[in-house]
Amino acid sequence: MNPYGIVMYLAMLAALIACLRVPSGGWRMRNVLLASIAWGLATEAIAVLVNHFARLNSIVYNLCVPLEFLLLLWLVHRFRPQWRGPLIAAAVLGCLAMLVAGFLQDPMQFILVEPILLISGIMTILLLAALWSLATTSEVPLQKVPEFWLFMGLLIYFGGMVPFIGMVRFVFHQDAVLAAKLTIVMPLLGISRYGFITAACLMQARRARSLRHG
């Protein structure tokens, strides 16, 4: 694991600890968010182990991406339950794309670019919709709303994933040196994502404690 990957993993651990500080029942997003962070940690740990022994960990991400996608769709559902229909359609579309691509391509050799790009695009659209909904309904400034920081962190991550995933296969085959340099993009996006999640969780933890103590 390179230094950026180590920092990302530490950021994920910080997000997990911050999420655990939110009292159970103190935030409707807590349990799903906790599951998604834990799944992300497990995915990265398994990927490092597989890469150490087999030097090829694409299969780990290809298998883990669909569950992360479903957890994040569930997270959006906890925020806006009335979006149930579109979220189910998004889940079917994203998972079906991963399944079809897994049959048409070798998931052991490289990440499944097209379905992961589709999933990133879907998440970007949904997160933009969630932020817009929050902006039009919130009675307090957005910077004081934990969900704003949560969705903003996810938006930066998936919005950044779209151009990166879109060009990764071309760059990988055309310029190995450039491809090696671009590997820092993913951990940097991850650091941003989990940094924002940590901020959201700490904000909600403080809010929950203040409400508990009146």
C-alpha positions in Angstrom: 0.0 0.0 0.0 1.4 3.4 -1.0 1.5 6.4 1.5 -1.7 7.8 0.0 -3.4 4.5 0.5 -2.3 4.4 4.1 -3.6 7.9 4.7 -6.9 6.9 3.1 -7.2 3.8 5.3 -6.5 6.0 8.4 -9.3 8.4 7.1 -11.6 5.4 6.9 -10.8 4.4 10.4 -11.4 7.9 11.6 -14.8 7.9 9.9 -15.7 4.6 11.5 -14.8 5.9 15.0 -16.7 9.1 14.4 -19.7 7.2 13.2 -19.6 5.0 16.3 -19.7 8.1 18.5 -23.1 8.9 17.2 -25.6 7.4 19.7 -27.6 4.4 18.4 -30.9 5.8 17.3 -29.4 9.3 17.2 -29.3 9.6 13.4 -31.4 7.8 10.8 -28.3 7.6 8.6 -26.0 6.0 11.3 -26.4 2.3 10.9 -26.3 2.2 7.1 -23.4 4.6 7.0 -21.6 2.5 9.6 -22.1 -0.6 7.4 -20.8 1.2 4.3 -17.7 2.4 6.1 -17.0 -1.1 7.5 -17.5 -2.6 4.1 -15.1 -0.1 2.6 -12.5 -1.0 5.2 -12.9 -4.7 4.6 -12.7 -4.2 0.8 -9.4 -2.3 1.1 -7.9 -4.8 3.5 -8.8 -7.7 1.3 -7.5 -5.9 -1.8 -4.2 -5.3 -0.1 -3.9 -9.0 0.9 -4.9 -10.3 -2.5 -2.5 -7.9 -4.2 0.3 -9.0 -2.0 -0.1 -12.7 -2.8 -1.6 -12.6 -6.3 -0.5 -9.2 -7.6 -4.0 -8.8 -9.1 -6.8 -7.5 -7.0 -9.4 -6.3 -9.6 -11.7 -9.1 -8.7 -12.0 -7.8 -5.2 -13.3 -4.4 -6.3 -15.5 -6.0 -9.0 -17.2 -8.1 -6.4 -17.4 -5.5 -3.7 -18.6 -2.5 -5.7 -22.2 -3.8 -6.1 -22.7 -4.2 -2.3 -21.3 -0.7 -1.6 -23.6 0.7 -4.3 -26.6 -0.9 -2.6 -25.6 0.4 0.8 -25.2 3.9 -0.5 -28.6 3.7 -2.3 -30.1 2.6 1.1 -28.4 5.6 2.7 -30.1 7.9 0.2 -33.4 6.1 0.9 -33.0 6.8 4.7 -32.7 10.4 3.8 -35.6 10.5 1.3 -37.8 7.4 1.7 -40.2 8.8 -1.0 -37.5 8.2 -3.6 -38.0 4.4 -3.2 -39.0 3.7 -6.8 -36.1 5.5 -8.6 -33.7 4.0 -6.1 -34.9 0.5 -6.8 -34.6 1.2 -10.5 -31.0 2.5 -10.0 -30.1 -0.6 -8.0 -31.4 -3.0 -10.6 -29.7 -1.1 -13.4 -26.3 -0.9 -11.7 -26.2 -4.5 -10.4 -27.4 -5.8 -13.8 -24.7 -3.9 -15.6 -22.1 -5.4 -13.3 -23.5 -8.9 -13.8 -23.5 -8.6 -17.6 -20.1 -7.1 -17.8 -18.8 -9.9 -15.5 -19.9 -12.4 -18.1 -18.6 -10.5 -21.1 -15.2 -9.5 -19.6 -12.7 -11.2 -17.3 -13.3 -9.7 -13.9 -10.0 -11.2 -12.7 -7.9 -9.1 -15.2 -9.2 -5.6 -14.9 -11.9 -3.5 -13.2 -15.2 -3.6 -15.0 -14.9 -0.1 -16.3 -18.3 0.5 -18.0 -20.6 -0.7 -15.1 -18.5 1.1 -12.5 -18.7 4.2 -14.6 -22.5 3.8 -14.8 -22.7 3.3 -11.0 -20.6 6.4 -10.4 -22.8 8.5 -12.8 -25.9 7.2 -11.1 -24.5 8.1 -7.6 -23.4 11.6 -8.8 -27.0 12.3 -10.1 -28.6 11.0 -6.9 -26.2 12.9 -4.6 -26.8 16.1 -6.6 -30.6 15.6 -6.2 -30.1 14.9 -2.4 -28.1 18.1 -2.0 -30.7 20.1 -4.0 -33.5 18.7 -1.9 -31.6 19.6 1.2 -31.0 23.1 0.0 -34.7 23.7 -0.7 -36.0 22.2 2.5 -33.5 22.9 5.2 -34.5 25.5 7.8 -30.9 26.0 9.0 -27.7 27.0 7.1 -26.4 24.0 5.1 -23.0 24.1 6.8 -24.7 23.2 10.0 -26.5 20.2 8.6 -24.6 16.8 8.9 -26.2 15.4 5.8 -24.8 18.2 3.7 -21.2 17.3 4.6 -22.0 13.6 4.2 -23.5 14.0 0.7 -20.9 16.5 -0.4 -18.1 14.1 0.5 -19.7 11.3 -1.5 -20.4 13.7 -4.4 -16.7 14.7 -4.6 -15.8 11.0 -4.6 -18.2 9.8 -7.3 -18.0 13.0 -9.3 -14.2 12.6 -9.4 -14.6 8.9 -10.2 -16.5 9.6 -13.5 -13.6 11.1 -15.5 -11.0 8.9 -13.8 -12.8 5.6 -14.5 -13.7 6.8 -18.0 -10.1 7.1 -19.0 -8.4 4.5 -16.9 -8.5 1.6 -19.4 -7.1 3.8 -22.2 -4.3 5.2 -20.1 -3.4 1.8 -18.6 -2.9 0.3 -22.1 -1.3 3.4 -23.7 1.0 4.8 -21.0 2.0 2.6 -18.1 4.1 5.3 -16.4 1.2 7.8 -16.5 -1.1 5.1 -15.3 1.1 4.4 -12.3 1.1 8.2 -11.4 -2.7 8.3 -11.7 -3.1 5.6 -9.1 -2.9 8.4 -6.4 -6.3 9.8 -7.7 -8.3 7.1 -6.0 -6.9 7.4 -2.5 -7.0 11.2 -2.7 -10.7 11.0 -3.6 -11.2 8.5 -0.8 -9.4 10.7 1.7 -11.8 13.6 0.8 -14.8 11.3 1.0 -14.0 9.9 4.5 -12.8 13.3 5.7 -16.2 14.8 5.0 -18.0 11.8 6.5 -15.9 12.2 9.7 -17.0 15.8 9.9 -20.6 14.9 9.4 -20.5 12.2 12.0 -18.8 14.4 14.6 -21.3 17.2 13.9 -24.2 14.8 14.4 -22.7 13.3 17.6 -22.5 16.7 19.1 -26.0 17.4 18.1 -27.3 14.2 19.6 -25.5 14.8 22.9 -26.9 18.3 23.1 -30.4 17.0 22.5 -30.0 14.3 25.1 -28.8 16.7 27.8 -31.5 19.2 26.9 
